Amino acid sequence: MTQALRTSLRESPKARWLAMSLAGLAMLCGYFMADVMAPLKPMLEQHLHWTSTQYGFFTSAYGWFNVFLFMLLIGGIILDKMGVRFTGAMSTALMVGGALLKYFAITHRFDPTPLLQNVPLIGGMPLQVYLAGIGYAIFGVGVEVAGITTTKLIVKWFKGKEMALAMGLQLAMARMGTALALMISAPVAAHFKSVGAPVLLAVVLLTIGFISYLVYGIMDRKLDASEARSEADSEEPFRLSDIKLILKNKGFWYISMLCLLFYSAVFPFLKYATDLMVQKYHVALALAGIIPGLLPFGNIFMTPIFGRMVDRKGKAASIMFLGSAMLIVVHFLFAIPLLSHWLVALVLMVVLGVAFSLVPSAMWPSVPKLIPEKQLGSAYALIFYIQNWGLMGVPLLIGWILDRFCIVSRSVAADGTVMVAYNYTIPMLTFMGFGFLGLVFAYLLKREDRRKGYGLELPSSAT
């Protein structure tokens, strides 16, 4: 009877894909919030008088608590000990709470209160930037823990089946959130004449994502019940010694460094890509988010295709190497001042989208080949923790570079609107450098796979 019930859930394609879709919806909503401010950088400078350094400081807040308070590592331990139901509900609730604080900060400049007006805090940042950063940091804990929870959820439902395809489709849903944020944030803000309007929309979407994870929890409970065990029993006991075993794995370090460097050249780039379209390619602000939005839209279609290819043909290590090489070429061409036509930007963004589909579609399904299942939650948490150093530090670095070396002109209109012109050559070369270092670790991972026989080049069914 137990076997029959098990077949009706884990072995049911409808049940598997519904479970993935519910979790994927929460990630779509999360990534919308993660990138909702990226197209608004020029508006933040013009109307709230933020500088590039302050924008970079705010954007770096995504990783504050994950990195310095080790919240992502703690989340991974909670995931391994408490399971996906509890961790999923907890993380999506944190996303909503952090987003609400961020919305409050963005929509309040504290002008009526002299005590708070333009109060300098860390690094001379106004209180508004600091509070928005705290909200974004709380959200960052939630969305990152939700990410590792969703990844482990897919392993739970799809191991031995279409795991790379499922991860690819989940990533595609997440990238859809990014694409929507890049494309509609500026128009929504312009329509409502408020930078806070798209942030409020993101809060509403996050609430929907929280509800979707609660609904998934019902399915997950039924799955564990059909296997005649509780969620706690369904996971092997977690031990702190497991972390030592993970850290001794050389392949783990290579894939972690590739993740850090590759994503440092993509996600922080997207935070500045809309401004790049305005500054270098002279695209109108209301339309500037459309070209960067092509990158995640490309992921929506290509990542599942590449994931399916990894399932059937393998070659994951080679795919990661190829994607890293493409990243270098794209950022080098973005850096060339003479290539300033918007069609060039469009083509380069499409190519970057291919690279951004290749690497994640091969990287995330490769981790279970390196790490035992009982350690996956902690392993993914460690990888995400290492990645968060880049997601925190690189936006701040780029903002500082722009203010320190790249300002071409600055003017203030009669109505107080601030107009700043930047040269993005140095930031693009910086992103290219991260891509080059990522290529080195992609090569080392490929070599380690040949030595240890992890099976990264083999189809999923063969490992």
RAZIKA-V194125 format. One record per residue. N is the residue number from 1. RES is the residue in three letters. SS is DSSP state (A for helix, B for strand, O for the rest). NEAR is the number of other C-alpha atoms within 10 Angstrom. D_CENTER is the distance of its C-alpha to the mean C-alpha in whole Angstrom. Layout:
BEGIN
n:res:ss:near:d_center
N:RES:SS:NEAR:D_CENTER
N:RES:SS:NEAR:D_CENTER
END
This chain:
BEGIN
n:res:ss:near:d_center
1:MET:O:8:42
2:THR:A:11:38
3:GLN:A:10:38
4:ALA:A:11:38
5:LEU:A:16:36
6:ARG:A:18:33
7:THR:A:14:34
8:SER:A:15:33
9:LEU:A:20:30
10:ARG:O:21:28
11:GLU:O:15:30
12:SER:O:13:30
13:PRO:A:15:27
14:LYS:A:12:27
15:ALA:A:16:26
16:ARG:A:19:24
17:TRP:A:18:22
18:LEU:A:14:22
19:ALA:A:24:21
20:MET:A:22:18
21:SER:A:19:18
22:LEU:A:22:18
23:ALA:A:30:15
24:GLY:A:27:13
25:LEU:A:23:14
26:ALA:A:29:13
27:MET:A:30:9
28:LEU:A:25:10
29:CYS:A:31:12
30:GLY:A:33:9
31:TYR:A:22:7
32:PHE:A:27:10
33:MET:A:30:11
34:ALA:A:25:7
35:ASP:A:24:9
36:VAL:O:25:12
37:MET:O:22:14
38:ALA:A:25:13
39:PRO:A:30:16
40:LEU:A:27:18
41:LYS:A:22:19
42:PRO:A:25:22
43:MET:A:21:23
44:LEU:A:19:22
45:GLU:A:18:24
46:GLN:A:18:27
47:HIS:A:15:27
48:LEU:O:19:26
49:HIS:O:15:27
50:TRP:O:20:24
51:THR:O:21:24
52:SER:A:26:21
53:THR:A:21:21
54:GLN:A:24:21
55:TYR:A:26:18
56:GLY:A:26:16
57:PHE:A:26:17
58:PHE:A:24:16
59:THR:A:29:12
60:SER:A:25:13
61:ALA:A:28:14
62:TYR:A:28:10
63:GLY:A:29:11
64:TRP:A:24:15
65:PHE:A:20:16
66:ASN:A:28:13
67:VAL:A:21:15
68:PHE:A:11:18
69:LEU:O:11:19
70:PHE:O:16:18
71:MET:A:22:16
72:LEU:A:31:14
73:LEU:A:23:17
74:ILE:A:16:19
75:GLY:A:26:16
76:GLY:A:28:17
77:ILE:A:22:20
78:ILE:A:19:21
79:LEU:A:26:19
80:ASP:A:25:21
81:LYS:A:21:24
82:MET:A:17:24
83:GLY:O:23:22
84:VAL:A:27:19
85:ARG:A:21:21
86:PHE:A:17:22
87:THR:A:25:18
88:GLY:A:28:17
89:ALA:A:22:19
90:MET:A:17:19
91:SER:A:25:15
92:THR:A:31:15
93:ALA:A:22:18
94:LEU:A:23:16
95:MET:A:32:13
96:VAL:A:27:17
97:GLY:A:19:19
98:GLY:A:23:16
99:ALA:A:29:16
100:LEU:A:21:20
101:LEU:A:18:20
102:LYS:A:27:18
103:TYR:A:23:20
104:PHE:A:17:23
105:ALA:A:21:22
106:ILE:A:20:22
107:THR:O:17:25
108:HIS:O:11:27
109:ARG:O:17:28
110:PHE:O:15:31
111:ASP:O:10:34
112:PRO:O:9:36
113:THR:O:9:36
114:PRO:O:9:38
115:LEU:O:9:37
116:LEU:O:14:33
117:GLN:O:14:33
118:ASN:O:17:31
119:VAL:O:14:31
120:PRO:O:14:30
121:LEU:O:11:28
122:ILE:A:9:26
123:GLY:A:10:26
124:GLY:A:11:28
125:MET:O:18:25
126:PRO:O:18:27
127:LEU:A:19:26
128:GLN:A:24:24
129:VAL:A:24:21
130:TYR:A:23:22
131:LEU:A:18:22
132:ALA:A:23:19
133:GLY:A:27:17
134:ILE:A:21:18
135:GLY:A:25:17
136:TYR:A:30:13
137:ALA:A:26:14
138:ILE:A:26:15
139:PHE:A:31:12
140:GLY:A:29:9
141:VAL:A:26:12
142:GLY:A:28:12
143:VAL:A:28:8
144:GLU:A:27:8
145:VAL:A:33:11
146:ALA:A:31:11
147:GLY:A:24:8
148:ILE:A:27:11
149:THR:A:30:14
150:THR:A:25:13
151:THR:A:25:13
152:LYS:A:22:16
153:LEU:A:21:17
154:ILE:A:23:17
155:VAL:A:21:19
156:LYS:A:18:22
157:TRP:A:24:22
158:PHE:A:21:22
159:LYS:O:18:23
160:GLY:O:14:26
161:LYS:O:15:25
162:GLU:O:22:23
163:MET:A:24:20
164:ALA:A:34:18
165:LEU:A:23:19
166:ALA:A:28:17
167:MET:A:27:14
168:GLY:A:29:14
169:LEU:A:26:15
170:GLN:A:26:12
171:LEU:A:26:9
172:ALA:A:26:12
173:MET:A:26:12
174:ALA:A:25:8
175:ARG:A:26:9
176:MET:A:25:12
177:GLY:A:28:10
178:THR:A:29:9
179:ALA:A:28:12
180:LEU:A:23:14
181:ALA:A:27:13
182:LEU:A:32:14
183:MET:A:22:17
184:ILE:A:19:18
185:SER:A:27:18
186:ALA:A:29:20
187:PRO:A:18:23
188:VAL:A:18:22
189:ALA:A:19:23
190:ALA:A:17:26
191:HIS:A:10:27
192:PHE:A:11:27
193:LYS:O:11:28
194:SER:O:16:25
195:VAL:O:23:22
196:GLY:A:22:22
197:ALA:A:19:22
198:PRO:A:25:19
199:VAL:A:28:17
200:LEU:A:18:20
201:LEU:A:17:19
202:ALA:A:27:15
203:VAL:A:23:17
204:VAL:A:15:19
205:LEU:A:21:17
206:LEU:A:29:15
207:THR:A:18:19
208:ILE:A:17:19
209:GLY:A:26:16
210:PHE:A:27:18
211:ILE:A:18:21
212:SER:A:20:19
213:TYR:A:31:18
214:LEU:A:19:22
215:VAL:A:16:23
216:TYR:A:22:22
217:GLY:A:20:23
218:ILE:A:12:27
219:MET:A:19:26
220:ASP:A:21:25
221:ARG:A:14:28
222:LYS:A:16:30
223:LEU:A:22:29
224:ASP:A:18:29
225:ALA:A:15:33
226:SER:A:20:34
227:GLU:O:19:33
228:ALA:O:15:36
229:ARG:O:13:33
230:SER:O:15:31
231:GLU:A:19:27
232:ALA:A:14:28
233:ASP:A:13:31
234:SER:A:14:28
235:GLU:O:18:26
236:GLU:O:12:28
237:PRO:O:11:29
238:PHE:O:18:26
239:ARG:O:13:28
240:LEU:O:9:27
241:SER:A:8:29
242:ASP:A:15:26
243:ILE:A:15:24
244:LYS:A:10:26
245:LEU:A:12:26
246:ILE:A:20:23
247:LEU:A:13:23
248:LYS:O:10:26
249:ASN:O:12:25
250:LYS:A:15:24
251:GLY:A:24:22
252:PHE:A:21:20
253:TRP:A:19:20
254:TYR:A:20:19
255:ILE:A:24:16
256:SER:A:24:15
257:MET:A:21:16
258:LEU:A:30:15
259:CYS:A:24:11
260:LEU:A:23:11
261:LEU:A:25:13
262:PHE:A:32:12
263:TYR:A:23:8
264:SER:A:24:10
265:ALA:O:26:12
266:VAL:O:22:9
267:PHE:A:18:7
268:PRO:A:25:10
269:PHE:A:21:12
270:LEU:A:22:11
271:LYS:A:25:11
272:TYR:A:24:15
273:ALA:A:24:15
274:THR:A:29:17
275:ASP:A:24:19
276:LEU:A:24:20
277:MET:A:24:21
278:VAL:A:20:24
279:GLN:A:20:25
280:LYS:O:22:25
281:TYR:O:18:26
282:HIS:O:14:27
283:VAL:O:19:26
284:ALA:O:12:26
285:LEU:A:20:24
286:ALA:A:19:24
287:LEU:A:17:23
288:ALA:A:24:21
289:GLY:A:30:18
290:ILE:A:21:19
291:ILE:A:23:19
292:PRO:A:29:15
293:GLY:A:26:14
294:LEU:A:23:16
295:LEU:A:28:13
296:PRO:A:30:11
297:PHE:A:20:15
298:GLY:A:23:16
299:ASN:A:31:13
300:ILE:A:23:14
301:PHE:A:16:18
302:MET:A:22:17
303:THR:A:32:15
304:PRO:A:23:17
305:ILE:A:19:20
306:PHE:A:26:19
307:GLY:A:30:18
308:ARG:A:24:21
309:MET:A:19:23
310:VAL:A:29:21
311:ASP:A:25:23
312:ARG:A:17:26
313:LYS:A:16:27
314:GLY:O:24:25
315:LYS:O:18:24
316:ALA:A:30:20
317:ALA:A:27:21
318:SER:A:18:23
319:ILE:A:24:20
320:MET:A:29:17
321:PHE:A:23:20
322:LEU:A:17:21
323:GLY:A:26:17
324:SER:A:29:17
325:ALA:A:18:21
326:MET:A:20:20
327:LEU:A:28:17
328:ILE:A:25:20
329:VAL:A:16:22
330:VAL:A:22:20
331:HIS:A:26:19
332:PHE:A:17:23
333:LEU:A:18:24
334:PHE:A:24:22
335:ALA:A:21:24
336:ILE:O:14:27
337:PRO:O:12:29
338:LEU:O:9:31
339:LEU:O:14:28
340:SER:O:16:28
341:HIS:O:13:29
342:TRP:A:17:26
343:LEU:A:12:27
344:VAL:A:13:25
345:ALA:A:21:22
346:LEU:A:17:22
347:VAL:A:14:23
348:LEU:A:21:20
349:MET:A:23:17
350:VAL:A:21:19
351:VAL:A:20:19
352:LEU:A:27:16
353:GLY:A:26:14
354:VAL:A:22:16
355:ALA:A:29:15
356:PHE:A:25:12
357:SER:A:30:13
358:LEU:A:29:15
359:VAL:A:27:14
360:PRO:A:26:11
361:SER:A:31:14
362:ALA:A:30:16
363:MET:A:21:14
364:TRP:A:21:13
365:PRO:A:26:16
366:SER:A:23:18
367:VAL:A:21:17
368:PRO:A:20:20
369:LYS:A:16:22
370:LEU:A:22:22
371:ILE:O:20:22
372:PRO:O:12:24
373:GLU:A:19:23
374:LYS:A:18:24
375:GLN:A:23:22
376:LEU:A:24:19
377:GLY:A:27:17
378:SER:A:27:18
379:ALA:A:28:17
380:TYR:A:26:13
381:ALA:A:27:13
382:LEU:A:24:15
383:ILE:A:22:13
384:PHE:A:24:10
385:TYR:A:25:12
386:ILE:A:21:13
387:GLN:A:22:10
388:ASN:A:26:9
389:TRP:A:20:13
390:GLY:A:24:11
391:LEU:A:27:9
392:MET:A:25:12
393:GLY:A:20:14
394:VAL:A:24:14
395:PRO:A:28:13
396:LEU:A:23:16
397:LEU:A:18:18
398:ILE:A:26:18
399:GLY:A:22:19
400:TRP:A:20:22
401:ILE:A:19:23
402:LEU:A:23:23
403:ASP:A:16:25
404:ARG:A:11:27
405:PHE:A:13:28
406:CYS:O:17:27
407:ILE:B:15:28
408:VAL:B:11:31
409:SER:B:10:32
410:ARG:B:10:32
411:SER:B:11:34
412:VAL:B:11:35
413:ALA:O:9:36
414:ALA:O:7:39
415:ASP:O:7:37
416:GLY:O:12:35
417:THR:O:14:32
418:VAL:B:20:30
419:MET:B:16:30
420:VAL:B:17:28
421:ALA:B:16:28
422:TYR:B:19:26
423:ASN:O:18:26
424:TYR:O:24:23
425:THR:A:19:24
426:ILE:A:16:24
427:PRO:A:23:20
428:MET:A:22:20
429:LEU:A:18:22
430:THR:A:18:20
431:PHE:A:27:17
432:MET:A:23:19
433:GLY:A:18:20
434:PHE:A:24:17
435:GLY:A:28:17
436:PHE:A:20:20
437:LEU:A:17:20
438:GLY:A:30:17
439:LEU:A:24:20
440:VAL:A:16:22
441:PHE:A:24:20
442:ALA:A:28:20
443:TYR:A:19:23
444:LEU:A:20:24
445:LEU:A:26:22
446:LYS:A:23:24
447:ARG:A:14:27
448:GLU:A:17:27
449:ASP:A:17:26
450:ARG:A:14:30
451:ARG:A:9:31
452:LYS:A:11:30
453:GLY:O:13:30
454:TYR:O:19:26
455:GLY:O:19:26
456:LEU:O:26:23
457:GLU:O:22:25
458:LEU:O:18:27
459:PRO:O:18:26
460:SER:A:25:25
461:SER:A:15:28
462:ALA:A:12:30
463:THR:O:12:28
END
